[in-house]
Amino acid sequence: MKIELDKWYRILAPRPVVILTTVNKDGVVNAAPFSFVMPVSSSPAMIAVAMAEKRHTFDNLIKTGEFVVNIPGKTVINGLWITGKPFSAGVNELVEAKLESVPSNSVKPPRIKDCFGWLECKFVEQFPAGDHIVVLGEIVSAEVVEGVYNNDELNLEKTNPLGHIGGKVFTIPGKKLVVKE
């Protein structure tokens, strides 16, 4: 079956979905979901996020140089969906989505309390990529909820990380598979 090229990314699924939080120059919080996300370096710790240049998130992180990657589980799915709606600039999407914010350790944008993991980032660089901009951030603080990370492994049963398939379709891990040699 041939796939239309404007939908190619839907077969690269599920993709991890996160909520980025930023603040504007006046300190107003912005939040938006993204599933075009990937780790790009371990040392220094770096992450890349592709986004539309017209997003308030992009404008905020370029102007302030900071953002937080909030990693949600299935309990946050409705709030995540609300943060993706087209609110006017200056509207706090976390309030609209009824998601509680808590202060970050190293950056001004807040964390989302109901998420299970947080990557606090400093903006490094941006690259044009078709209809998106790839934003590169250096992770300056990484943290997870106590009890969900042991022996360098995330407990999928406790966290239920969301994967994005496309549109309103998401998934959580059904079971863990281990390669046997």
Sequence and secondary structure as in RCSB ss.txt:
>XXXX:A:sequence
MKIELDKWYRILAPRPVVILTTVNKDGVVNAAPFSFVMPVSSSPAMIAVAMAEKRHTFDNLIKTGEFVVNIPGKT
VINGLWITGKPFSAGVNELVEAKLESVPSNSVKPPRIKDCFGWLECKFVEQFPAGDHIVVLGEIVSAEVVEGVYN
NDELNLEKTNPLGHIGGKVFTIPGKKLVVKE
>XXXX:A:secstr
    GGGGGGGS  EE EEEEEE TT  EEEEEE  EEEEETTTTEEEEEE TTSHHHHHHHHH EEEEEE BGG
GHHHHHHHTS   TT  HHHHTT  EE  SSSSS EETTSSEEEEEEEEEEEEETTEEEEEEEEEEEEE TTSEE
TTEE HHHH B EEEETTEEE          
